[in-house]
């Protein structure tokens, strides 16, 4: 069980910049703040409405959180500490992972903001299930499904008969 959450100094600047933008970046920053807050409070990832988390083989113990619309939050988890390292669109996160591949980016001289995880009987987990009380995505709320017959007409060269 982790006892601390460490935030990289660039993370707050990245979050602030994303919140200043419109639509998807702002929504992704809000989702990231909920995940970070859940980590600090020791709640499970479902409590923060986590969309999806996957480990990444390029950096040891690395987790990528899918914030929607191509935005990701990158964390590194050790036995004692969760390091929240980077947030950005898919391409910037991919570059960050490639630049830190086979390294330990959390073991640096950079002073990170540290939070002690509140005493909670249920430790933070990295579940990939969708929270039952999470609001549906924009696509789920406002867009109706396209009938198969229309899709087959539009993509007739891709689908047989």
KELUMPA-366901 format. One line per 8 residues: for each residue x negated, y negated, z of N, C-alpha, C, O. Coordinates in steps of 0.02 Angstrom, whole numbers, always signed. Layout:
<batis>
X:Y:Z:X:Y:Z:X:Y:Z:X:Y:Z  ...
</batis>
This chain:
<batis>
-42:+59:+0:+0:+0:+0:-44:-62:+0:-91:-67:+40  -29:-109:-44:-66:-171:-48:-46:-217:+10:+11:-216:+33  -94:-257:+34:-82:-301:+90:-86:-375:+70:-63:-418:+108  -114:-389:+12:-122:-458:-10:-107:-465:-84:-112:-417:-123  -87:-526:-103:-78:-543:-173:-124:-602:-187:-121:-653:-152  -166:-597:-238:-212:-650:-257:-192:-678:-325:-183:-640:-372  -186:-743:-329:-169:-777:-392:-230:-810:-421:-264:-848:-387  -245:-796:-484:-300:-827:-519:-286:-902:-526:-228:-920:-538
-336:-946:-519:-324:-1018:-523:-293:-1041:-589:-254:-1089:-590  -310:-1009:-644:-282:-1029:-709:-208:-1011:-715:-173:-1040:-756  -185:-964:-675:-116:-940:-681:-66:-996:-667:-17:-1002:-704  -78:-1036:-616:-31:-1090:-600:-28:-1141:-657:+26:-1166:-674  -85:-1157:-687:-85:-1203:-745:-47:-1173:-804:-9:-1208:-838  -56:-1107:-815:-21:-1074:-870:+54:-1074:-857:+93:-1087:-903  +75:-1060:-796:+146:-1061:-779:+176:-1130:-787:+231:-1138:-815  +141:-1181:-764:+165:-1250:-770:+172:-1270:-843:+221:-1302:-862
+123:-1252:-884:+126:-1268:-955:+185:-1233:-989:+219:-1263:-1031  +197:-1171:-970:+253:-1134:-1000:+320:-1162:-978:+367:-1165:-1017  +325:-1184:-915:+387:-1214:-890:+403:-1279:-925:+461:-1298:-931  +351:-1315:-948:+361:-1378:-983:+385:-1369:-1054:+406:-1417:-1086  +381:-1309:-1080:+404:-1296:-1148:+478:-1277:-1146:+507:-1266:-1093  +508:-1273:-1204:+579:-1256:-1208:+590:-1182:-1219:+545:-1146:-1242  +649:-1159:-1202:+675:-1092:-1217:+632:-1035:-1189:+623:-1031:-1128  +606:-992:-1233:+575:-929:-1212:+517:-938:-1163:+515:-903:-1113
+469:-984:-1175:+414:-991:-1126:+439:-1010:-1057:+414:-985:-1007  +488:-1054:-1054:+514:-1076:-990:+550:-1019:-954:+542:-1011:-893  +588:-979:-990:+623:-922:-961:+572:-870:-936:+580:-843:-882  +520:-857:-976:+469:-809:-957:+432:-832:-894:+417:-791:-851  +418:-896:-889:+385:-922:-829:+428:-913:-767:+403:-896:-714  +493:-924:-774:+539:-913:-719:+541:-840:-697:+543:-825:-637  +541:-795:-746:+540:-723:-730:+475:-704:-695:+475:-665:-648  +419:-733:-718:+354:-718:-687:+353:-743:-615:+328:-708:-571
+381:-801:-603:+383:-827:-534:+424:-781:-489:+407:-771:-430  +479:-753:-515:+519:-706:-476:+480:-643:-459:+483:-618:-403  +442:-618:-507:+401:-558:-496:+347:-572:-444:+335:-532:-399  +314:-630:-451:+261:-649:-403:+290:-656:-333:+261:-633:-284  +348:-689:-328:+380:-698:-263:+399:-631:-232:+392:-621:-172  +424:-585:-274:+440:-518:-248:+378:-482:-223:+381:-448:-171  +322:-490:-258:+260:-459:-235:+239:-487:-168:+219:-450:-123  +242:-553:-161:+221:-586:-99:+265:-565:-41:+241:-556:+15
+330:-557:-53:+376:-538:+0:+377:-463:+13:+409:-440:+60  +341:-424:-30:+337:-353:-20:+398:-316:-44:+407:-257:-28  +441:-349:-83:+501:-316:-110:+481:-275:-171:+427:-283:-199  +526:-231:-190:+514:-189:-248:+520:-230:-312:+550:-284:-312  +493:-204:-366:+495:-239:-429:+566:-245:-455:+582:-292:-492  +611:-197:-438:+680:-203:-461:+715:-262:-430:+760:-292:-460  +696:-281:-369:+727:-337:-336:+714:-402:-374:+754:-449:-368  +660:-406:-411:+645:-467:-448:+673:-465:-519:+662:-512:-557
+710:-413:-536:+738:-409:-603:+687:-391:-655:+693:-411:-712  +636:-353:-635:+582:-335:-680:+608:-302:-743:+649:-256:-739  +585:-325:-800:+608:-297:-863:+571:-233:-879:+602:-182:-890  +504:-236:-880:+466:-176:-896:+393:-186:-874:+367:-242:-879  +361:-134:-850:+290:-137:-832:+256:-75:-859:+282:-20:-855  +197:-85:-888:+158:-29:-915:+85:-39:-896:+60:-95:-892  +52:+17:-884:-19:+11:-871:-55:+3:-938:-30:+22:-990  -114:-26:-935:-154:-37:-994:-222:-5:-983:-254:-17:-932
-245:+35:-1030:-307:+73:-1022:-369:+31:-1031:-424:+52:-1012  -363:-30:-1059:-422:-70:-1072:-454:-96:-1008:-516:-101:-1005  -414:-111:-958:-440:-135:-893:-413:-88:-840:-353:-75:-837  -457:-63:-798:-437:-14:-747:-386:-44:-699:-393:-100:-676  -335:-4:-684:-281:-23:-637:-242:-85:-659:-217:-122:-617  -238:-96:-724:-204:-156:-751:-132:-139:-769:-118:-86:-796  -87:-186:-753:-16:-180:-770:+6:-240:-810:-11:-297:-792  +42:-229:-863:+71:-283:-903:+146:-283:-891:+180:-232:-899
+172:-341:-871:+244:-349:-862:+272:-383:-924:+247:-435:-946  +323:-354:-953:+357:-382:-1010:+409:-432:-984:+457:-412:-951  +398:-496:-999:+443:-549:-974:+496:-567:-1025:+539:-609:-1012  +494:-534:-1083:+542:-549:-1136:+514:-598:-1187:+471:-638:-1170  +540:-595:-1248:+521:-640:-1302:+446:-640:-1316:+419:-690:-1337  +413:-584:-1304:+342:-578:-1320:+295:-604:-1266:+235:-608:-1279  +320:-621:-1208:+278:-647:-1154:+262:-591:-1104:+303:-548:-1090  +201:-594:-1077:+176:-543:-1031:+144:-575:-969:+120:-631:-972
+145:-537:-915:+110:-555:-854:+63:-497:-839:+84:-440:-837  -2:-512:-829:-52:-460:-819:-74:-461:-746:-93:-513:-718  -71:-401:-715:-91:-392:-645:-140:-335:-641:-140:-289:-682  -182:-337:-590:-228:-282:-575:-214:-262:-502:-212:-305:-458  -204:-198:-492:-187:-174:-425:-241:-128:-398:-258:-78:-430  -267:-145:-340:-312:-101:-304:-273:-74:-244:-214:-87:-237  -307:-36:-202:-272:-8:-144:-249:-62:-95:-196:-55:-65  -288:-115:-88:-273:-166:-38:-243:-230:-67:-208:-266:-31
-257:-245:-131:-241:-311:-158:-210:-304:-227:-229:-261:-267  -161:-348:-241:-133:-355:-308:-160:-422:-334:-149:-474:-304  -195:-420:-391:-222:-480:-423:-177:-498:-482:-166:-456:-526  -152:-559:-483:-112:-582:-539:-158:-627:-580:-177:-681:-558  -175:-603:-640:-231:-632:-677:-213:-679:-735:-246:-729:-745  -160:-662:-773:-148:-700:-835:-74:-695:-854:-41:-645:-841  -50:-749:-885:+17:-749:-914:+13:-783:-981:-25:-831:-990  +51:-759:-1029:+51:-790:-1095:+89:-748:-1144:+120:-698:-1127
+86:-769:-1207:+119:-730:-1259:+79:-667:-1272:+24:-657:-1247  +108:-624:-1313:+78:-558:-1325:+7:-564:-1351:-38:-527:-1330  -5:-610:-1398:-71:-617:-1428:-123:-641:-1377:-178:-615:-1376  -106:-690:-1336:-155:-715:-1287:-170:-662:-1234:-227:-657:-1211  -120:-623:-1215:-132:-568:-1167:-175:-514:-1198:-218:-485:-1165  -164:-500:-1262:-204:-450:-1297:-277:-472:-1301:-323:-432:-1291  -288:-536:-1315:-356:-564:-1317:-388:-560:-1247:-446:-541:-1241  -349:-578:-1196:-376:-575:-1127:-396:-503:-1110:-450:-493:-1081
-354:-455:-1127:-370:-385:-1112:-431:-362:-1151:-473:-325:-1124  -437:-382:-1214:-496:-363:-1253:-559:-395:-1225:-611:-362:-1223  -555:-458:-1204:-614:-492:-1176:-636:-461:-1110:-695:-464:-1092  -589:-433:-1072:-605:-405:-1007:-605:-329:-1007:-605:-298:-954  -606:-300:-1066:-607:-227:-1073:-669:-198:-1040:-725:-223:-1050  -659:-145:-1002:-713:-109:-968:-749:-152:-916:-805:-137:-897  -716:-206:-894:-744:-250:-842:-698:-247:-782:-645:-215:-783  -718:-281:-730:-677:-289:-671:-666:-364:-661:-700:-395:-620
-619:-394:-699:-611:-467:-697:-589:-494:-629:-597:-554:-616  -563:-452:-586:-542:-475:-520:-601:-480:-472:-595:-511:-419  -658:-450:-488:-717:-453:-446:-763:-509:-471:-816:-496:-498  -742:-570:-460:-781:-628:-482:-791:-675:-423:-763:-665:-368  -831:-726:-434:-844:-776:-383:-789:-829:-380:-789:-872:-336  -741:-826:-426:-687:-875:-428:-643:-869:-366:-621:-814:-349  -631:-925:-334:-589:-925:-274:-516:-922:-296:-492:-967:-332  -481:-870:-274:-410:-861:-292:-366:-878:-233:-386:-872:-175
-305:-900:-248:-256:-913:-196:-231:-846:-170:-209:-804:-208  -236:-836:-104:-217:-772:-74:-155:-779:-32:-146:-829:+4  -111:-730:-36:-51:-726:+4:-50:-658:+39:-67:-607:+8  -32:-657:+102:-25:-595:+138:+46:-569:+127:+94:-607:+134  +52:-506:+109:+118:-477:+96:+154:-471:+163:+127:-445:+211  +216:-495:+163:+257:-493:+224:+267:-421:+245:+268:-375:+204  +275:-411:+310:+285:-344:+337:+352:-318:+313:+405:-344:+333  +351:-266:+272:+411:-239:+242:+404:-163:+240:+352:-138:+218
+454:-125:+262:+447:-52:+262:+441:-22:+192:+411:+31:+185  +470:-54:+141:+466:-27:+73:+413:-65:+34:+423:-124:+18  +356:-34:+19:+302:-69:-16:+322:-86:-88:+367:-55:-117  +288:-135:-116:+300:-155:-185:+282:-97:-230:+228:-67:-224  +326:-81:-277:+311:-28:-324:+311:-56:-395:+335:-111:-407  +284:-18:-440:+278:-39:-509:+328:+0:-552:+309:+29:-603  +390:+2:-532:+441:+39:-569:+456:+4:-635:+449:-56:-642  +476:+44:-683:+490:+17:-749:+565:+14:-764:+585:+0:-820
+606:+28:-714:+678:+28:-725:+705:-43:-722:+677:-87:-688  +759:-55:-758:+791:-120:-758:+833:-127:-696:+866:-80:-675  +832:-184:-667:+870:-198:-607:+945:-197:-623:+965:-224:-675  +987:-166:-581:+1058:-164:-597:+1092:-232:-594:+1142:-243:-627  +1065:-279:-555:+1096:-345:-549:+1063:-397:-595:+1077:-457:-588  +1020:-376:-641:+987:-421:-687:+1035:-443:-741:+1074:-402:-766  +1033:-506:-759:+1076:-532:-811:+1057:-501:-878:+998:-488:-890  +1106:-487:-921:+1089:-459:-986:+1050:-509:-1028:+1058:-570:-1020
+1010:-484:-1073:+971:-527:-1117:+1017:-566:-1163:+1076:-549:-1171  +991:-619:-1193:+1030:-661:-1238:+1061:-620:-1293:+1120:-628:-1310  +1021:-573:-1322:+1046:-531:-1377:+1106:-489:-1354:+1154:-481:-1390  +1102:-463:-1293:+1155:-421:-1266:+1219:-461:-1253:+1274:-435:-1259  +1211:-524:-1234:+1269:-565:-1215:+1306:-594:-1275:+1367:-591:-1277  +1270:-620:-1324:+1301:-662:-1375:+1301:-633:-1445:+1338:-658:-1488  +1263:-582:-1459:+1260:-555:-1527:+1297:-489:-1529:+1285:-444:-1489  +1342:-483:-1578:+1377:-420:-1586:+1335:-374:-1629:+1296:-397:-1670
+1342:-309:-1619:+1303:-261:-1659:+1323:-265:-1733:+1381:-278:-1749  +1276:-254:-1776:+1288:-255:-1849:+1309:-185:-1870:+1275:-137:-1854  +1366:-179:-1905:+1388:-113:-1926:+1338:-79:-1972:+1302:-112:-2010  +1335:-12:-1968:+1288:+27:-2008:+1297:+16:-2082:+1249:+15:-2120  +1360:+8:-2105:+1373:+0:-2177:+1338:-63:-2204:+1313:-62:-2260  +1337:-117:-2165:+1303:-178:-2187:+1227:-168:-2187:+1193:-190:-2233  +1203:-135:-2135:+1131:-123:-2133:+1108:-80:-2191:+1054:-92:-2219  +1147:-31:-2209:+1129:+13:-2266:+1130:-25:-2332:+1090:-10:-2377
+1176:-74:-2339:+1177:-114:-2400:+1116:-160:-2404:+1084:-165:-2457  +1100:-192:-2348:+1044:-239:-2348:+978:-202:-2357:+934:-225:-2394  +970:-145:-2323:+907:-108:-2325:+914:-45:-2368:+888:+8:-2349  +948:-51:-2424:+963:+8:-2465:+900:+42:-2491:+902:+103:-2502  +846:+7:-2502:+785:+37:-2526:+748:+76:-2473:+704:+116:-2489  +764:+65:-2410:+729:+98:-2355:+765:+160:-2329:+734:+204:-2299  +831:+163:-2340:+870:+218:-2314:+899:+258:-2371:+929:+230:-2417  +890:+324:-2371:+918:+365:-2425:+994:+366:-2422:+1024:+369:-2367
+1026:+363:-2479:+1098:+371:-2492:+1140:+344:-2440:+1201:+347:-2445
</batis>
